[in-house]
Amino acid sequence: MQYRIKLLPPDIDSAVQKDFVRDLSATNMEPDGAINAFHTAAGKFFPDHTVLGVSSGTAALHLALQVSGVKENDDVLCPGFTFAATVNAILYLKAQPVFIDSEKDTWNMDPALLEAAILEGIKKGRKPAAVLLVHSYGTPAKVEAIQEIAERYKIPLVEDAAPAFGAYYNGKMAGTFGDCGAFSFNYNKIITTAGGGLLISKNEELIQRANYLANQARAQAPFYLHHSMGYNYRISGLAATLGTVQLPRLQQKLLRKKQIHSKYREELDGYRGIKFQDLPEAVQPNYWLTSFLLEGEYAKEKVFQGLRNAGIECRMLWNPMHLQPAFRHFSSFLNGVSEGLFKAGISLPCSVSLKDHEQEEVISCLKSVL
Ligand SMILES: *Cc1c(COP(=O)(O)O)cnc(C)c1O
């Protein structure tokens, strides 16, 4: 279906396009220079980390888990309320996800349930190999509490900050708390490289190892030499250049995202049972997606159909992983929160390129449907 107002079309304006073409001809389409420039631009956001551009957020997650030591048959604790990419990265390593339900404030992994799962694992002689925390929809999780638990039990912490570039917890960017952090620059994310990702770590050796694996595990030698299996996860020169020209524009994008979110919140919070997140003060989202919960049995379906019939694209919140036919046989620690989010939640169009009159149309359509 073609929507008149799309959920999250990429925001690549004419100024970015112009800079992109200029830089592309300057690099003569050679990838190495383009990738180095991208690493410099991305590295500015992470002065304490080493960064590595890769082909997708999922690739960054796969590499992060592997260099953190996750192996076949290991248990990895991750939220059930997430996008399938989180789970797939675990399964690529033939490890097993254990799903942890959400807490009500940020909709992210519940620290108390996480600790319960760790204790249960230890009791069964299966200490988890890693915690894979997600900052869903660009809203940081209660990451300090989770970092403290991971450190106390000496379990590596990997952050799936795929949608959370530019989101902060207590003044530190999401993705910088764990042993590794992964970001996505997919088409719909706040910065897009038309498909790409970033892996960061304070431990330079982990990034060197990830870089080696991402380049077909080709050893440094005058001939082709491979000591292990590798992947083709390198970021392309074109993607790197598109990222380099967009990264300095993050601040403008964040401001516009927040403006769109605030308008929706002002107009809709409390309207006929609409409820927005009530976030702790430490949490500073990047407002990648604006979402809220609806009250009442059929409210979500009514709004979903009503908006779509009017040519406005909206989306339901994630159907939790422990309910997915592909994943429901894995163990999970549940409290009902993520199922409630799926039953009641809707996301609205909120691209940086959304026009004011389009947003007003979304709001009035929503009000009339309810
Ligand atoms: C977007 C997203 C991913 C996947 O990133 P890709 O670049 O599309 O591979 C993974 N996890 C979460 C939470 C995401 O939102």
Ligand as a Chemical Component Dictionary entry (heavy atoms), coordinates in Angstrom:
data_LIG
# 
_chem_comp.id                   LIG 
_chem_comp.type                 NON-POLYMER 
_chem_comp.pdbx_formal_charge   0 
_chem_comp.three_letter_code    LIG 
# 
loop_
_chem_comp_atom.comp_id 
_chem_comp_atom.atom_id 
_chem_comp_atom.alt_atom_id 
_chem_comp_atom.type_symbol 
_chem_comp_atom.charge 
_chem_comp_atom.model_Cartn_x 
_chem_comp_atom.model_Cartn_y 
_chem_comp_atom.model_Cartn_z 
_chem_comp_atom.pdbx_ordinal 
LIG C1 C1 C 0 17.003 -1.227 13.392 1  
LIG C2 C2 C 0 17.265 -2.167 14.480 2  
LIG C3 C3 C 0 18.168 -3.253 14.317 3  
LIG C4 C4 C 0 18.745 -3.654 12.976 4  
LIG O1 O1 O 0 19.583 -2.761 12.343 5  
LIG P1 P1 P 0 19.918 -3.018 10.784 6  
LIG O2 O2 O 0 20.887 -1.934 10.441 7  
LIG O3 O3 O 0 18.636 -2.907 10.038 8  
LIG O4 O4 O 0 20.522 -4.367 10.665 9  
LIG C5 C5 C 0 18.452 -4.041 15.412 10 
LIG N1 N1 N 0 17.900 -3.810 16.612 11 
LIG C6 C6 C 0 17.018 -2.814 16.805 12 
LIG C7 C7 C 0 16.456 -2.610 18.177 13 
LIG C8 C8 C 0 16.658 -1.961 15.753 14 
LIG O5 O5 O 0 15.758 -0.985 15.962 15 
# 
loop_
_chem_comp_bond.comp_id 
_chem_comp_bond.atom_id_1 
_chem_comp_bond.atom_id_2 
_chem_comp_bond.value_order 
_chem_comp_bond.pdbx_ordinal 
LIG C1 C2 SING 1  
LIG C2 C3 SING 2  
LIG C2 C8 DOUB 3  
LIG C3 C4 SING 4  
LIG C3 C5 DOUB 5  
LIG C4 O1 SING 6  
LIG O1 P1 SING 7  
LIG P1 O2 DOUB 8  
LIG P1 O3 SING 9  
LIG P1 O4 SING 10 
LIG C5 N1 SING 11 
LIG N1 C6 DOUB 12 
LIG C6 C7 SING 13 
LIG C6 C8 SING 14 
LIG C8 O5 SING 15 
# 
